[in-house]
Every structure is written in structure tokens, then in C-alpha cells.
Amino acid sequence: MDLAVNPPILPMLAKRVDELPAGENWVFEPKWDGFRALVFRDGDEILIQSRDEKPLNRYFPELLGPLRSALPPRCVLDGEMVIVKNDGLDFDALQLRLHPAASRVKLLSGQIPASFVFFDLLCLANRDLRSESFQSRRRELELLLSSAPPPIHLTPATSDRTIAADWFRRFEGAGLDGVIAKDPSGTYEPNKRVMLKVKHERDCDCVVAGFRWYKKGDRTLIGSLLLGLFDDAGALQHVGVCSSFTAAKRKELAEFLEPYRKDALVYHPWKHWAESEITADEGVKRMPGGQSRWSQGKDLSWEPLRPELVVEVAYEHMQGSRFRHMAQFRRWRNDKKPSNCTYAQLEIVPPQELAAIFPHGR
């Protein structure tokens, strides 16, 4: 490729804030929950690049034709690939697309096709737009994509804080991750957290049924805690992990959890996971230490604990029966019984059709 902005390039990032910023000088967009990607086009040549600079073309062949039809011959755009199912975003379905077998990719591209939602323009023809204001880049992006048919979309944007707050409340049920706030005068700064993001966060009490060692520390530091919730049948389901501890906290946790390791597997509800071999069968429920396409050879083996401890964690939202992102440790709940840690405590947000945030006819 021979563009004014050539690959690879890292996307601009956002830092988290607790609420929508005050004042009038902001542009707000929905925060999509998909695969962040940059698209480079130079004539017939197209590259879909992931946020960690990896090519994604082979996993999403159904998008190459629409991109050639909708985009100008020479350009670079920033956006998010998503899959919409049942009026909501389905991140699990998106993960399934990263399959090593070409035949599987071809099948899934027909069964669960992806869409592209664009929200920035870095290059057009021979012009590098990164030094221009976001307001100017957005205006040119709107001209480019105003009549683009699905699966190519232009993300909604507003300068009205009331509308942004409404998006934050209403569209969570459709799988949107929150709201992004951008400075209309801001330039495009790769790999810098200059945008703001407001994401949903709630509290939940979980059973701590295991842990993973930290990658450093020679089995003296805790890496993450494995969390569980009881379903309606009384079975303890693995719902995710909490991590992001300081070094001092990792050491403290290792000492605190040591007594709960004794005889942990004798009556452990996940005993069959610990005793079974890791399987590559897509139809088998992955155990907490199982490998996935995202683990890329990491050691995900886990240590069981007697499921007697309850922890309060903060989480953003659920993806099916699990936390979509890593939960954050809040405090131990010695006043709660593990049996009280059920799915019933979770807030369920009704789905909102994605069509509600796109203009009619798109």
C-alpha cells in the first residue's frame, strides 16, 4: 500500500471516567462492543487491521465486497466490527469468527455475518487527516457514508448531553458498552487515551471457587480469582474472574486463601473440570482453565478453593451467563452465605432494537 497513512498504526484510545463530561464542547457517540479495527484501502487492496496490528481479512471475507463498494478508492477509516443477533450485539458470535479453519470461517460468514460501524476518518485520497480536528474529520466521514448500505454503517453522534445520557440508559440492553465523549477540536493521536468513555458498572456478590497464580512471583502471588453464581437448579456456574490487584494485594491474597486450599477438590462443584482433559470440541463447555483462541498459549491452569468465601465485585454487564469483561474486586462479604450468590441479584436490562439508533432506511 502507498497511502498518506500506511499500516500498521495503533488506534486512538479512551480513558474511563465516572460520568458524562459537563459542558457543551463535546461530541458523544455510542460505545460499540465489538472488534476495534482500522480499514486501509488503496485501490482494490484492502486491509482490515485489529487494534493490536493483526490482519483480520481472512476472518471476515463477507465485508471485503461491501467495503470496496462503499469506500472511496484511497482512504483509512477507524471503526468497530459487530454482529447483530436478536436485536442486540452478540460478542460471543464475533469471537467464533476467529477460527483457524478456512472452511469454518466461510460457513460462519454466511450464518453470522458481521457489520462495520465507522466513527473516524484518518486519510482520504492523498490527505493525512490526523492533524485536523475531529469535527472536520467527522464532517467528511458523514459525506462519505451518508448513503452507504448495510453492512456498512456510520455511528450516530450528538453534541446533546441529554441524548447521550438517554443512549447510555436505553441501549445497554442491546449490548452497547456505554458512551464515548470526544473533543470536537481534537486531533487523531494513535495509542493515546485522549477520548473519554463512560461505561456501565454494577455490584454483585460472588462465590470465590478458585484462583490462578500471577505470571510472576513463583506461585507466591495471586493473579485472579475465579467467580461463581448459583443458577436456578442450584449448580455453581463459572461467571468470570476479578483481577488487577497491586503487588501487595496479590501477596496478601495468597496468604489469605491458603487455608481454603486444603481438601478443596473433595466436594468441589467444579471437580469434573479439574479432572477432565482440555478439549477442543466446540460443543463442550470450557472449564475455567481451558484454552481459547484468545489465550494464545498462556498458562490458564487454576487452583481450586473450598467455595466458602463471598466477594463483592463491580461488573459492567453480562454476556449470556458470564461477565462480559473482567470484574473488579470491591470487598469480602463475611456477612453473606455462598448460597445467597445467585443470578437473581443481577439487574437485567431489556434489549433495545439497534435500528432505533440508525436513521430509517439504512
Secondary structure, DSSP 8 states (H G I E B T S, - for coil): ---SS-S-----EEEE-SS---SS--EEEEE--SEEEEEEEETTEEEEEETTS-B-GGG-GGGHHHHHHHS-SEEEEEEEEE-EETTEE-HHHHHHT--S-HHHHHHHHHHS--EEEEEEEEEETTEE-TTS-HHHHHHHHHHHHTT--TTEEE---BS-HHHHHHHHHHGGGGT--EEEEE-TT----TT-EEEEEEE--EEEEEEEEEEEE-SSSSSSSEEEEEEEEE-TTS-EEEEEEEE---HHHHHHHHHHHGGGGTTTTTT-TTHHHHHS-----TTS---TT---TTTTT-----EEEEEEEEEEEEE--EETTEESS-EEEEEE-TTS-GGG-BGGGS-------GGGGS-TT-
